[in-house]
Amino acid sequence: MKAEALKVYGGNLQFGKPGAQLDNEISAKLTDVFGNPASNHKIKWKIDDGGGKLQRAESTTDENGIATNKWTLGTTSQQRVEASFLTKDGTEVNVIFNALWDLNGTWNAKSIYFTEDHKIWKGDWLKQVFANQKIEYFTMIVENNNTYTFKDAVLGRDLDNSPKVFEKITPSSRLIIGSAEDKIRLNFQALGGSGPAILKYITPNKIQINFDALKGFGTRWHYDRSTTIPYWWTEEIVLEKQP
């Protein structure tokens, strides 16, 4: 029976350090049309993005249809490897492995961009003023690479009409990491429900997150009144990690 299906078997979405080899091998599994392992076939490997190096350019599937490789990460941008197999009819089938830089720490938002007009919110939210209040900062704090909180502040005025910075931090929530095709998928589990997003590394310490219309992490701020701002009716947020 001819081999025709290739899938990620192990080692995807590992956290690593620039220039260092991942702790675990990456592995792909080759099967026939009935899902049975296809042994003794050549799998080709290549760096798809981000530099780095692989132990070998080609490996052979074992009796379980599994081929493995060792991956040393590059030092910049997205880290991605492709494994591929050429079927007898000349069709190339491939799978993508993604590696992740450490997400732990405090990430400062450099821009939060709304591409659609929702009431008065459009463009870079950090540069806008709402009810005479200016956004001071917005941060994402990550722990254990799977737990996050948001902390933000707005410059407004107190009851004496004096300038005052109002801060708020969201409850700690779960960050679920997965992948789809060649993309790193994030799911922000929060009080407002789940919020799917796509993560892209610009550098190990600078990330871009594109949200799929995650709506509202609650009402925001103030001393005597509140304003509901749809934080995640946004196409893109860019954050940099604090040193």
C-alpha positions in Angstrom: 0.0 0.0 0.0 1.5 3.4 -1.0 2.3 6.0 1.6 0.4 9.2 1.2 -0.2 11.0 4.5 2.3 12.9 6.7 1.5 14.4 10.1 3.3 16.0 13.0 4.0 13.3 15.6 6.0 15.0 18.3 8.2 17.9 19.3 6.0 20.7 17.9 5.5 24.0 19.9 8.5 23.5 22.2 9.9 26.5 24.0 13.6 27.2 23.3 16.4 29.7 23.5 18.1 31.5 20.6 21.0 29.4 19.2 20.2 26.3 21.4 19.0 22.9 20.5 15.5 22.0 21.5 15.2 19.5 24.4 13.2 17.0 22.4 13.5 15.7 18.9 10.8 16.7 16.3 9.1 13.8 14.6 6.7 13.2 11.7 4.6 10.1 11.0 4.0 8.7 7.5 0.9 6.5 6.9 -0.9 4.8 4.0 -4.5 5.5 2.9 -5.8 3.3 5.7 -3.7 5.0 8.4 -1.2 2.2 8.7 2.5 3.1 9.4 4.6 3.4 6.3 8.2 2.3 7.1 11.5 2.7 5.2 10.6 5.9 3.4 12.7 9.1 3.1 11.4 12.3 4.8 13.1 15.5 3.8 13.6 18.3 6.3 14.4 22.0 5.9 14.4 25.3 7.9 11.3 27.1 6.7 11.8 30.4 8.6 14.1 31.9 11.3 17.5 30.5 10.5 18.7 27.7 12.8 19.9 24.3 11.7 18.8 20.7 11.6 20.9 17.6 12.4 20.1 16.1 9.1 18.4 17.0 5.8 16.8 13.6 5.4 15.7 10.7 7.6 14.0 7.4 7.2 10.8 6.3 8.7 11.0 3.4 11.2 8.6 0.4 11.6 6.1 2.8 13.1 6.3 5.2 10.2 8.1 7.8 12.3 11.1 9.9 11.2 12.9 12.2 13.6 15.3 15.1 13.6 17.1 17.4 16.0 16.5 21.2 15.7 18.8 24.0 16.8 17.0 27.3 16.8 18.1 30.5 15.1 18.3 33.8 16.8 15.7 35.9 15.1 12.0 36.0 14.1 9.7 33.1 13.7 11.1 29.6 14.1 9.7 27.1 11.7 10.7 23.7 10.1 9.1 21.8 7.2 9.1 18.0 6.8 8.0 16.7 3.4 7.5 13.5 1.5 7.1 12.9 -2.2 4.4 10.3 -3.1 4.6 7.9 -6.0 2.4 10.1 -8.1 4.7 13.1 -7.6 2.6 14.9 -5.0 4.5 16.5 -2.2 2.9 16.3 1.2 4.3 18.4 4.1 3.9 19.4 7.7 5.2 22.4 9.6 6.8 22.5 13.1 6.9 25.7 15.1 9.1 26.5 18.0 8.4 29.2 20.6 10.6 31.7 22.4 10.0 32.1 26.2 6.8 34.1 26.7 7.3 34.6 30.5 7.7 38.2 31.6 6.0 41.6 31.1 5.2 42.7 27.6 4.5 46.3 26.8 2.0 47.1 24.0 3.6 49.4 21.4 0.4 49.5 19.3 -3.1 48.2 19.5 -4.7 48.6 16.1 -8.4 48.4 15.3 -9.1 47.9 11.6 -12.9 48.2 11.8 -14.9 51.1 13.1 -16.8 50.1 16.3 -18.5 53.3 17.4 -15.5 55.7 17.9 -12.7 53.1 18.1 -10.6 52.8 15.1 -6.9 53.0 14.4 -4.2 52.8 17.1 -6.1 52.6 20.4 -3.0 53.7 22.5 -3.0 57.0 20.7 -6.6 57.8 21.2 -8.4 59.8 23.9 -11.7 58.6 25.5 -13.8 61.0 27.5 -10.8 63.2 28.1 -8.8 60.2 29.3 -5.5 59.1 27.6 -4.2 55.5 27.7 -0.9 55.5 29.6 0.1 51.9 29.0 -1.1 48.4 28.4 0.9 45.3 29.4 0.5 41.5 29.2 2.2 39.6 32.0 2.9 35.9 31.4 3.9 33.2 33.9 4.8 29.6 33.3 4.1 30.2 29.6 0.5 29.4 30.1 -1.0 32.0 32.6 -1.5 35.6 31.8 -2.9 38.9 33.1 -3.4 42.3 31.5 -2.5 45.4 33.3 -3.3 48.9 32.0 -3.6 52.5 33.0 -5.4 55.6 31.9 -4.5 59.2 32.7 -7.7 61.0 33.8 -8.8 63.3 36.6 -9.9 62.6 40.2 -12.9 64.2 42.0 -10.9 67.4 42.5 -10.2 67.5 38.8 -6.5 66.9 39.4 -4.6 64.6 36.9 -4.5 61.0 38.2 -3.4 57.7 36.7 -6.0 54.9 37.2 -4.7 51.3 37.0 -6.4 48.0 36.5 -5.3 44.4 36.4 -7.4 41.5 35.1 -7.7 38.2 36.9 -5.2 35.6 36.1 -6.4 33.5 33.2 -5.2 30.6 31.0 -3.3 30.9 27.8 -3.7 27.9 25.5 -1.1 27.4 22.8 -1.7 25.3 19.7 -1.1 25.3 16.0 -3.0 25.2 12.7 -1.2 24.6 9.4 1.9 26.9 9.7 0.4 29.2 12.3 0.8 29.4 16.1 -2.6 29.7 17.6 -3.3 31.2 21.0 -6.6 31.0 23.0 -7.1 33.5 25.7 -9.3 31.9 28.3 -10.9 34.8 30.2 -14.1 35.9 32.0 -15.5 37.2 28.7 -15.0 33.8 27.1 -12.3 32.4 24.8 -10.4 34.6 22.5 -8.6 32.9 19.5 -5.6 34.6 18.1 -2.5 34.1 16.0 1.0 34.7 17.4 3.9 35.8 15.3 7.5 36.4 16.6 9.1 39.5 15.1 12.1 38.9 17.3 12.5 36.7 20.5 11.5 39.8 22.5 8.9 41.3 20.2 5.6 39.7 19.2 2.6 40.4 17.1 -0.8 39.0 18.0 -3.7 39.1 15.6 -7.1 38.5 17.3 -10.2 37.0 15.9 -12.7 39.5 17.4 -12.2 38.7 21.0 -14.8 40.9 22.7 -14.4 42.5 26.1 -12.5 41.6 29.2 -14.9 43.6 31.3 -15.8 47.2 32.1 -12.8 49.5 32.5 -11.9 52.0 35.2 -12.7 54.8 37.0 -13.4 56.6 40.3 -17.1 57.4 39.8 -18.0 55.9 36.4 -16.9 53.3 34.0 -16.3 53.0 30.3 -16.6 49.7 28.4 -13.9 49.6 25.8 -13.8 46.6 23.4 -10.1 45.9 23.7 -10.0 43.0 21.4 -12.2 44.2 18.5 -8.8 44.6 17.0 -6.8 43.2 14.1 -3.3 43.5 15.6 -1.4 44.2 18.8 2.4 44.5 18.9 4.2 44.0 22.2 7.8 44.2 23.4 9.2 42.3 26.4 10.7 44.4 29.2 14.4 43.6 29.8 
